[in-house]
Amino acid sequence: MPFLDYCRQRLADDPHLWASTLFDEVVQLGYAGAYSTFTRALRRYEVRPHCEPCHASQGRDRAVIEHLPGEEIQFD
């Protein structure tokens, strides 16, 4: 992947950078591949650094938001 070093640096600077934003940046730098190819390469080369809070939430179908009784919040 020709932009591997660039992607590693950008994600080291901001581990929560959206893949779509990073894709837009590498397209401006000359990347001509598809978005799906780009994201597949990010996963294959394990470019995104480990983030424990994000990792802990994988596989859950909902978010748990701690709150006091009577202070529930509903998200639509």
Summary of the structure (lengths in Angstrom):
residues: 76
radius of gyration: 16.7
end to end distance: 39.4
largest distance: 53.3
contacts: 132
relative contact order: 0.14
helix: 46%
strand: 0%
